[in-house]
Amino acid sequence: MNKLLLLLILLPQLLVAQVVNTATMDTSDYAVKGKFTVEGYIDGYYAYNFNKPSKGDQPYLVSMARHNEMNINLAFVDLKYSSSRVRARIVPGFGTFINSNYAAEDGTLKNFIEANAGYRLFKNKNVWIDAGVLGSPYTNESAISKDHLAYTRSLAAEFVPYYLSGMKLTIPAGSSLNVGIYLFNGWQQIRDQNSCKSVGTQLEWRPNDNVLLNWNTFTGRERTSADSLEGLRIFTDIYLIYQRGRWSFTSSFYAGQQNTPIDQRNWWQGNLITRYQINTITSLSARVEYFSDERGVVSIPLNMQEGFRTLGASLGMNIQPDANFLFRTEIRHFSSGKNVFERDNTFVNTSTTATVSFCAWF
C-alpha cells in the first residue's frame, strides 16, 4: 500500500511534469500566490576520501567538502511571499557548504543563500525585476542536492557562482523562451571586491515538457583565484536537461577566458549525468566529467607547477521511501595526467571518495 501511494505521488512527475531548471535553487516558482509560506531543508552526509586529506577538507570542492565527518552540507529555512505584482524571499542557510562557499563574505552576509525582492512591471505581462542576493543561472546544478541526478556537485558547478548580488530583469519572449538580464557586483560576490560591476545574460528555451536548453554569459573584471591578477573575464555556458519516462539526462559545457596584465588564460569543462528510475523508490545515477583550469583562473591548484585538470566519474544509488525524504550513496573517482591531488604529503594523480547522505524537506 505504501509503495502504491508513493507511485501515485511520483508517477505524474515522472511522466508528464514539465522539466525544471535545476540550475536555480528555487523550483517552486512562487506557486502559492498572495500568501506567505515557510519551507525547510536539511542535507546531511558522511564522506570518506581515500587520499585522507590532512586538514579534513576535500580539495577543489565546496559541496560535501569535509572528509571522515558526519556533518550537515546545507540546512535552511525558506521564507517566501508572493502576490500578483510582488514577491520576496529570504533564505538563511547553514552547513559546511556555507562555510566553504561563503568564506569571502563578511559577518552575517555569510548566511544569505538568497535574500531578494521582486516587482512585476506590467499588470498583463510577466516581466519581473528582482534585486538582492539572487540564485545563479550558471551550469545545470545548484546547491540543492534533492533536485539533482547525482548527489555530489560536478566540478562545473563548484567553480562558477552559486549566488549573485545585484538585479535581474526577466522577460518572456514567447511561450517557450525566457530572457534574463543581470547586473551584479561580480563573480559570486555579495561584498563588491573591486567596485566594478558585471553583466550576465540567460536564455532559457523549453520546446516541450521534456526538454530544457539554457545558455548563459558573463562579462566583468575579476581576479584570478591562484594569484589575484585582475582583468576582463568572459564566460559562457550551455546546458541541456531532458526527462522522459524512467530516464533523465543533463549535460553542461562551458568555457571562459581571463585577461591579466601579463597573459591570457582559458578554462573549460564538460559533463554528462544520467539517472534511471528502477522502480517508484529506487534509481541509479552516473556521471562523467572533465575539468581543465591549468592556470588557476577559478581554482587554486594544490600543485601550482602542474595546475589543475582532471577526468571524473561517479556512480550512485538513490532511495526515496517517502515523498519528502531521500537517501543516497555515491562513489566518485578523479584521475589526472598530472599529480594534482595530495596523499600522505605527496602529490598523486587520483582521488576517490565514498559518500552516503540523507535529505529531508518540507
C-alpha positions in Angstrom: 0.0 0.0 0.0 2.8 2.4 0.8 4.5 1.7 -2.5 1.3 2.3 -4.3 0.8 5.6 -2.6 4.3 6.7 -3.5 3.7 5.7 -7.1 0.6 7.8 -7.2 2.7 10.7 -5.9 5.7 10.3 -8.2 4.3 8.9 -11.4 2.7 12.1 -12.6 6.0 13.9 -12.1 8.0 11.2 -14.0 5.6 11.1 -17.0 4.0 14.5 -17.5 5.6 17.2 -15.3 7.4 19.9 -17.1 11.2 19.6 -16.6 12.5 22.1 -14.1 15.7 24.2 -14.4 17.8 22.7 -11.7 20.4 25.4 -12.0 18.2 27.6 -9.9 17.7 26.9 -6.2 14.0 27.5 -6.3 12.0 25.1 -8.4 8.6 26.1 -7.0 8.4 29.4 -8.9 6.4 31.1 -6.1 3.5 28.8 -6.9 1.3 30.0 -4.0 0.0 33.4 -4.8 -0.9 36.1 -2.3 0.4 34.1 0.6 3.4 33.8 3.0 5.0 30.4 3.0 7.6 28.7 5.1 9.7 25.8 3.8 12.7 23.9 5.2 15.5 21.7 4.0 18.3 19.6 5.6 21.1 17.7 3.7 23.3 15.6 5.9 26.3 13.5 4.7 29.3 11.4 5.5 32.2 11.4 3.0 35.4 9.4 3.1 38.2 10.5 0.8 40.7 7.6 0.4 43.6 10.1 0.0 42.9 11.2 3.6 43.4 14.9 3.2 45.4 16.1 6.2 43.2 19.1 7.0 39.9 17.3 6.6 38.8 19.4 3.6 38.3 17.6 0.2 40.3 19.5 -2.4 38.5 21.5 -5.1 35.1 21.1 -3.5 32.8 23.4 -1.6 29.8 20.9 -1.5 30.0 17.8 0.7 33.5 19.0 1.3 34.5 17.5 4.7 36.4 14.2 5.0 35.6 11.5 7.6 32.9 13.5 9.3 29.2 13.1 9.8 28.1 16.6 9.0 25.4 18.9 7.5 26.2 20.0 4.0 23.3 22.5 3.9 20.3 23.3 6.0 18.0 26.3 5.5 14.6 27.9 6.2 12.9 29.3 3.1 10.6 32.3 3.7 8.6 33.4 0.7 5.8 35.9 0.0 4.1 36.3 -3.4 1.2 38.2 -4.9 0.2 39.2 -8.4 2.8 42.1 -8.5 5.2 41.5 -5.6 7.4 38.7 -4.5 10.1 38.4 -1.8 12.3 35.7 -0.4 14.7 35.3 2.5 16.7 32.0 2.8 19.2 31.9 5.7 21.5 28.8 5.4 24.0 26.9 7.5 26.4 23.9 7.0 29.7 23.0 5.6 28.7 24.3 2.1 28.1 27.7 3.6 31.4 27.6 5.5 33.3 26.8 2.3 31.4 28.7 -0.3 30.8 32.0 1.5 34.3 32.3 3.2 35.0 35.6 1.4 31.8 37.3 2.7 31.6 39.5 5.8 29.7 38.8 9.0 26.0 37.8 8.6 26.3 38.0 4.8 27.8 34.5 5.0 24.4 33.1 5.8 22.3 34.5 3.0 21.7 31.8 0.4 19.1 34.2 -1.1 17.6 37.5 0.0 15.7 39.4 -2.6 12.5 41.2 -3.6 10.8 41.5 -7.0 8.2 43.6 -8.7 6.1 42.7 -11.8 6.4 45.7 -14.0 3.2 45.3 -16.1 -0.1 44.0 -15.0 -0.7 41.9 -18.0 2.8 40.9 -18.8 5.0 38.5 -16.8 8.0 40.9 -16.7 9.8 40.9 -13.4 12.7 42.9 -11.8 14.3 41.3 -8.8 17.1 42.7 -6.6 19.2 41.4 -3.7 21.1 38.2 -3.3 19.9 36.0 -6.2 20.4 32.4 -7.3 22.9 32.0 -10.1 21.8 30.6 -13.5 25.3 29.2 -14.3 25.6 25.5 -15.0 23.0 22.8 -14.6 23.4 22.3 -10.8 22.5 24.4 -7.7 23.4 23.7 -4.1 20.1 21.8 -3.5 21.0 18.1 -3.8 17.5 16.8 -3.9 16.8 18.4 -7.3 19.8 16.8 -9.0 20.5 13.5 -10.7 23.8 12.9 -8.8 24.3 13.6 -5.1 27.6 15.5 -5.2 28.0 18.6 -7.3 30.0 18.4 -10.5 33.3 20.4 -10.7 31.4 22.6 -13.2 29.1 23.9 -10.5 31.8 24.2 -7.9 33.8 26.7 -10.0 31.0 29.1 -11.1 28.9 31.4 -8.9 26.3 29.7 -6.7 24.8 33.2 -6.0 24.9 36.7 -7.4 24.3 40.1 -5.7 22.5 42.6 -7.9 19.5 42.9 -10.1 17.8 40.6 -12.6 15.2 41.5 -15.3 13.2 38.6 -16.6 11.3 38.9 -19.9 9.2 36.2 -21.5 9.9 36.1 -25.3 7.1 33.8 -26.4 5.5 30.8 -24.9 8.7 28.7 -24.7 11.6 31.2 -24.3 12.5 33.3 -21.3 15.3 36.0 -21.3 17.2 37.1 -18.2 19.4 40.1 -17.9 21.7 40.6 -14.9 23.7 43.4 -13.4 25.6 42.4 -10.3 28.7 43.0 -8.1 30.8 40.3 -9.6 31.7 36.6 -9.8 30.0 35.2 -6.6 30.3 38.4 -4.6 27.9 39.9 -2.1 30.5 42.4 -0.9 32.0 44.0 -4.0 35.6 43.2 -4.4 36.7 45.8 -6.9 33.8 48.3 -7.4 33.4 47.2 -11.0 30.0 45.8 -11.9 29.4 42.7 -14.1 26.7 41.8 -16.5 25.2 38.4 -17.4 22.5 37.1 -19.7 20.3 34.0 -19.7 18.3 32.4 -22.4 16.0 29.5 -21.3 14.2 27.6 -24.0 11.6 24.9 -23.4 10.5 23.4 -26.8 8.3 20.9 -24.9 7.7 19.5 -21.4 10.6 17.1 -21.6 13.4 19.4 -22.8 15.1 22.5 -21.4 18.0 24.2 -23.1 19.8 27.1 -21.3 22.6 29.4 -22.5 24.3 31.9 -20.1 27.0 34.5 -20.4 29.2 36.6 -18.0 31.3 39.6 -18.6 33.2 41.5 -15.9 36.6 42.4 -14.3 37.7 39.7 -11.9 40.8 38.5 -10.1 42.3 35.0 -10.8 42.0 32.6 -7.9 45.6 31.4 -7.9 47.5 34.7 -8.0 44.9 37.5 -7.7 45.7 39.1 -11.1 42.8 41.3 -12.2 41.5 41.6 -15.8 38.5 41.1 -18.0 36.7 37.8 -17.7 34.4 36.5 -20.4 32.5 33.3 -19.8 29.7 31.3 -21.4 28.0 28.0 -20.6 25.3 26.0 -22.2 23.4 23.0 -20.7 20.6 20.6 -21.6 18.1 18.9 -19.3 16.0 16.1 -20.6 13.5 13.9 -18.8 11.2 11.2 -20.3 9.7 8.1 -18.6 12.3 6.4 -16.4 15.3 8.2 -17.9 16.7 11.6 -17.0 19.8 13.3 -18.6 21.6 16.5 -18.2 24.8 17.8 -19.8 26.7 21.0 -19.4 29.6 22.6 -21.3 31.3 25.9 -20.6 34.4 27.9 -21.4 36.0 31.0 -20.1 38.8 33.5 -20.9 40.6 35.7 -18.4 42.9 38.5 -19.4 45.5 39.6 -16.9 48.3 42.2 -17.1 50.8 39.5 -18.1 48.9 36.9 -20.1 45.6 35.4 -21.3 44.2 32.3 -19.6 41.5 29.8 -20.5 39.5 27.2 -18.7 36.7 24.8 -19.7 34.7 21.8 -18.7 32.1 19.3 -19.9 29.9 16.8 -18.2 27.1 14.3 -18.7 24.8 13.0 -15.9 22.1 10.4 -16.2 19.6 8.7 -13.9 17.5 5.6 -14.4 14.3 5.0 -12.3 14.3 1.3 -11.4 11.0 1.5 -9.6 9.0 4.0 -7.6 11.6 4.1 -4.8 15.0 3.3 -6.3 17.1 4.9 -9.0 20.7 4.7 -10.2 22.8 7.8 -11.2 26.0 8.0 -13.2 28.3 10.9 -14.3 31.3 11.5 -16.4 33.1 14.9 -16.4 36.3 16.7 -17.5 37.6 19.9 -16.0 40.6 21.9 -17.0 41.9 25.1 -15.4 45.7 24.8 -15.6 46.4 28.4 -15.0 44.4 28.8 -11.8 41.7 31.2 -13.1 38.9 29.9 -10.9 40.6 27.1 -9.0 43.6 27.1 -6.7 45.7 24.1 -7.7 47.3 22.1 -4.9 50.4 21.7 -7.0 50.9 25.0 -8.7 53.6 23.6 -11.1 51.0 21.1 -12.5 47.9 23.3 -12.5 44.6 21.5 -12.3 42.8 19.3 -14.8 41.1 16.0 -14.2 38.7 13.4 -15.6 36.0 12.3 -13.2 33.3 9.6 -12.9 30.7 8.7 -10.3 28.1 6.0 -9.7 25.3 6.3 -7.1 22.1 4.8 -5.8 19.1 6.9 -4.7 16.4 5.6 -2.4 13.2 7.7 -1.8 10.9 5.8 0.6 8.8 9.0 1.2 7.9 12.0 -0.9 10.0 14.2 1.4 13.0 12.0 2.2 15.9 10.9 0.1 18.8 8.5 1.0 21.7 8.3 -1.4 25.1 6.6 -1.8 27.8 7.5 -4.2 31.4 6.5 -5.2 33.4 9.2 -7.1 36.8 8.9 -8.7 39.1 11.5 -10.3 42.1 10.8 -12.4 44.5 13.2 -14.0 47.5 13.0 -16.3 49.3 15.2 -13.7 49.9 15.0 -10.0 47.2 17.4 -8.9 45.9 15.6 -5.7 47.5 15.1 -2.4 48.1 11.9 -0.4 50.4 11.4 2.6 52.0 14.8 2.0 52.9 13.9 -1.6 51.2 14.7 -4.9 49.4 12.0 -6.7 47.2 11.8 -9.8 44.0 10.1 -8.4 41.4 10.7 -5.8 38.4 8.6 -4.7 35.6 9.4 -2.3 32.7 7.4 -1.0 29.6 9.3 0.3 26.4 8.5 2.0 23.7 11.1 2.6 20.2 11.8 3.8 18.0 14.7 2.8 14.6 15.8 4.1 12.4 18.8 3.2 9.0 20.3 4.0 
